[in-house]
């Protein structure tokens, strides 16, 4: 067996984790066996938010004056409520990718998100690494979260973001079977670490400069919650959001929910 198949690959990826990736899909295994370069390509396909090698994912539209604020890992009590307040103040719409087991504990917050006109998407039931899950495990994670959201809102779910952005063909297939469009991002606030609002904004600024250069909308990844439990402090994310919304109002950037690009 060629060396690349024997070694896991180490990556720093969103939400502050390291990931060891071992090639698993048969087609990908064939590709990886060709060379180390091919193996790195496989890891890129699994982890890079922009990669379309494992199948189509929704990122952004072609209007550089549009931005989708997306918040993962909630609902999260006062943080989510504070975001709803600042979004309402600025008449902005956002997308919340919620964790099913939190939705079961806080269905009223999810109802408030929806009632305010925001989009609610599936971020799995327990926030696992889907790259490690069996086909059945992936289906159960997606189904359970869908069920939690549907129980809370009384309406179906159409959008899904994989935890850490990690996916493989099975993940995209399981999502599609449930009618879910898989959503990635192209701008990161890096706010899963306690870096403060100014640094979150400077990460976003770099991302926005890039999307404007490329002539695409901005799909901005932020976090109102944490995969580690309800109650995480995301005050910096709320402050960064408020600053960003003021800037958007001044420069004419329009906030959209990700379904605007579907
Ligand atoms: Zn997440």
Boltz pocket constraint, residues with backbone or C-beta under 6 A from the ligand:
constraints:
  - pocket:
      binder: B
      contacts: [[A, 15], [A, 72], [A, 73], [A, 123], [A, 127], [A, 162], [A, 163], [A, 164], [A, 227]]
      max_distance: 6.0
